[in-house]
Amino acid sequence: MKRQRYAALVLPGILLILTLLPVLSVQAEFGNNWTAQFFNTVDLDASGGAVVAVAGFPAGINSNWGAGQPTDGSGTLLTTVNADNFSARFTSTQVFSDGVYDFTIAADDGARLFVDGVLVFDAFATGGLTTDTIQRTMTAGNHTLVVEYLEVTGNAVIQVQWFLSGTGGVPGITPTPAPVTTGSVHTVKGLAVRTGPYLGASMVAIARPDTAYPVSARNHDEGIYTWYLITVGEKVGWSSGRYFTVTGPEPPEQTTVFDTIDDAPGLGVLAIPRAVMNFRPRPTIRRQRIGWIPWGAETELLGRTVQGGMNFWFHVRYNGVVGWIYAPYITVHGDVNRVPIR
């Protein structure tokens, strides 16, 4: 095991990033399609802590949250998670070739790594930013990786990546890279990239024609067009297949944060319609209504999507049923800034 420890950071921002990122081979991998559970405790669920947020990290674990609350893989703030004294469990299944791999873990404060249920690295403790590298022999095929992360105070950083130490199981033979799925925009000059596979999800970027974008997943939940999870610069989000052509292997199906938040707690903020509102299970007019909400009814406001800096759809609970309504015809009673953006 190689281990580097860094003194307390003197300069913010650039120095932190330069200190954090180790110099690695071009074969370095962050993996994809990680799912994280967050706890407002420093020992996960060991002492009965409850999951306060579930978030996707489709492009891997590579986060520098600074001194604030964490965000998910698309940059959305996880408002139910503490800025300090929290922990998280990241889980994924990754494909490996035969060979010896270097796993490099940078964390502030601490982290553990499990491979196929076996604890292979344990530095789950306070102590500031550290970078550690361990070696692990992997067989060809799927392997389950679990990373447990601890943040106590100060800056919050977690980065996990790996790369082949040598040529793999057969000397002199370099493993063949897996086929890559990409996609490109057609017909339109710009295609919205959103936090979920719905017309009403928040917009995080714009995809342009004449560019091949990496595609990591697909989703059919909206019911008409397939949506694709793509990477645009440093942003990851969903674009509609109506104007997006995919080349390469079909990406896997993936659920989203919208599938995990229907039991979100109330925040003491009310959404009151100024008209009779269609009530839908997701923020899109392409999903069938689950009912109507009458004019003047009081609903619990649980979440919201934003487009162009304005509230676009509201996530509400009405008579015990959770769904989405169109925001422009809604009066909000309470502090809307307390309501998380999805």
N, C-alpha and C positions, 0 to 999 in steps of 0.2 A: 504493500500500500504506500503510495506517495501522498504526502500531505503538506500543503502550504497554508500558513496562517498569516493574515494581514493585520497590521496595527490599525488602530482606530483611524477612520478617514478624517483627513484634515480639510480637504476641499470637497464640496458637494458636486453632484452632477457628473461632469466629465470624468473626474478622478475615480468615482465609484464605478462607472461603466468600464473604464480601462483596467481597473484592478480586477473587476469581476470576470471578464472574458478571458479564458485561457487560450493560448495559441494551439489550435488543434489541426489535425489533418483535414483535407478537403472532404474526406469521407464522413466527417462528423454528422451525427443524426440526432434530432430532437424527438423523433417519432411523430405520431399523429393520433388524433381522436382520443385524447385524454379526457377523463371526466373527474372533476374534483368535488369533494364534500368539504365544507368549511364548518368549523366549530368555534364558538366564542369561549373556548377553554384552551389551556396550554397542554392538554394531554388527550386531545381528540375526544373519543367517547369513553375513555377508560374510567372516568369518574361519573359517568352518566350524562355527559354533555350531549346536547341535541344538535342535529344538523341544522344550521341556520341559512345555508345557501348551497345550491348545487350548480356547477358551472362547467361549460365545455371549454377545452383548450385544444382545438383541432390541429394547430400547428406546432404543438409541443409545449414543454414546460420551460419558459424563458421569460420570466417576469421580474421587473424592477419596479416595485410599487412605491418606493420612497417611504415617507413617513405617514402617508395617508391610508385610506381603506383600499383593499385589493380590488382589482377588476378581473373580469373573465377574459377568455381568449380573444374576444372581439373588442375589448377596451371598455365594456360597460361596467360602471361602478357597482360593486356588490354592497349595497347600502345596509344590509342586515348584518354585515361582518364588522367586527371591531377594527380599528386602526392598529391597535396593539393587543397583545395577549390573546392571540387566536392561533389555531392550528388547522391543517388541511390534509386530506388524503387524496392523492391523485392515482387513478387506476387506468390501465390500458392494456391491450394485447398488441404486441409488435412482432414482426416477422424478421428472423435472423438467418443468416447463412452460417455454416460451420466455421468456427474460428475462435480465437482469443480476442476479447473486446476490452478496451479501456472505457470504463464508465466514469465520467467527470461530473461532480456534483458541487455546485457553488450555492451557498446558503447563508443567509443572515436572518434568523439566528441558527437553527439546526435542521437536520434532515436525516431520514433513514431510507434505505432502498431494499425492497424485497424482490427477488426474482423467483417466480413460480412458487410463492409462499415461503421462500427461505430468506431469512435476514442476511444480507451480504455486506451491508454497511450501516453503521449506527453512530451518528454524531448528533443525536436529538437532545441538544442542550443549548443554553445561552452561551454567548461568547463573541458576538460580532461576526463579520464576514469571514468565511473560510472557503477554500477550494480544495477538494479531495479527489483523487483518482484511484480507482481500484480496478483490478483485472478479473475477468470472469470468462470461462470457457463456455460457449453457447453452441448447442446443436442446431441443425437446420430446422426451421419450422416456427410455429407460433409460441410465444412465451408471454406470460402475464407479468407485468411490472407494476409495482406499487411504490409510490414515494410518499412518505409522511413528512410533513413540514411544520416547523415551529417558528412563530414570530412572537417575541416578548415586547421589545421596545425599540425605538429608533427606526432605521430603514428596514424595509422588508424586501428580500431578494431570494429568488429560488430559480435555479437553472440546472437542467439535467440533460446530458447528451452523451453519446457513445460513438466509438469508431473502432474499426478493425486494427488490432495491434500489428498483425502480420498479413500473410496472404490467405489465411483461412485454413481449412482442414487438409488441403492437398498442397504441399509446397510448390511454389511457382505458378499457381493458378489463382487468378483474381476473380472473386465471385462476380457473376454477371449482374449489373444493376437491374432492379425490377422495372418493368414498363411504367411510364409516367402518363397519367391522364391529364390532359389540358383542355381548355375550351376557349372559344373566341366569340366576340359579340358580332351579330349580323343585323342588318336592316336599320338599326337605330344608331345615332351618333354617340349615345351614352346610355349605359344600363345601370340601374340602381343596384347597389350591394347593401343588403339589409341584415339586421340582427337575427332574423328568422325567415322561414320560407313562406312569407305572407306579404300581400300588397301593403298591409298596414303596419308592418314592422319598421323599427327605426332605421334610417339610412346612415351608413357609415362610410361609404365610398362610391365612386363611379367607375365602372369598367368601360373601356373604350375599344373601338374596333382596331384591327391590325395589331393586336397584342395577344399572345398566348398566355392564359392564366392557369396556374396549377389548380386542379380540381381534386378535392379530398373526400367528398361525400355527396349524397343526393337525398332528396326527401319529396314525398308525394302528398303530404298532408293537406295542401290547399285543395287538391282534388281535380284540378284541370291540367296544369302544367307541372312537369318535374322541375324542382329547384335544385341548384347545385351550390355546394359550399366551395368558394374560391378564395384565393389569396391575391389581393391587390396591394402591392407595396407592403406596408407593415400591417394592413388591415385584413381581417378574415371575415367573410360574411356570405350571405345567400343571394343568388341571382336567379331570375326566372328563366327556365329553358325555352320560353317563347321566343326569345331573341338571343339565345346562347347555344352554340353548337359544340358538342364534346367529342374529342378525339382520344382514342386509347381505350384501355380496359374500363369496364363499367365500374364506377366508384361504389363503395358500400352504402347501404341505407344508414341514416343516422338521425336520431331524435335530437331535439333542441331544448333550450331552457324553457320554452313555452309549454313543454310537456311536464314540467316539474313544479310549476308555480300556482296551480289551481287551489292549493291549500294554504296560500300565503296568508299571514295574519293581518287583521285590520290595523290601521294606523291612526284611527280617529279622524280621518278625512272623509268627507261625504261628496258624492257626485250626484247632482240633481238635474234630471233632464228638463229641457224647456220645450220638449215635443215628445210624442210617442216614439220610442226608440226600438229598432231591431236589436236583438240580443243574440250574439253569435259566439261559438265556442273558441274562435281564434280571431285575430284582428284582420279580417278580410271579408269582403262582400262575396267571395267565392265559396264560403262555407255556409251551409244551411242554417237558418235561424233556429235557435233553441227556445225562442219565445219573444215577448215584447215587454218593455218596461214603460209604464204609463208616465204621462207628463206630471212633474212634481214629485215623483217617488224618490225616497232617500235610499241611496245605495252606498255601500262601503267601497271606497276607492283603494285598490290594492296595488296598481301598477299603471304604467302608461308607455306609449310609444311616442316618438318625436320625429317630425320631419320639418325641415326649414326653420328650426328653432321654435316651432309651435307644437303644442300637444295635438296628437293625431288620433289615437284610439286610447280609450280608458279600459282598464281591467277592473271589473267591479263584482261585488257579491250582492245579489238581490234575492230575498226570501230563501237564503241558503244555497242558491245556485250561483256558480261563478262563470263569467263570460266577458265578452268585450262589446263596447258600444262606441260609436263615433263621437269624438271629443268636441268638435266645434259647437254642438248644440247642448253642451253641459255646463252648468254652473257648479263651481267647486266651493265648498265650505270647509275651511281649514287651510293648512300650509301645504300647497301642492309640491313644494320643494322636498318634502319628506317622502314623497312617493317615488319609488325606484323607476328608472327608465329601462325598458326592456329592448 
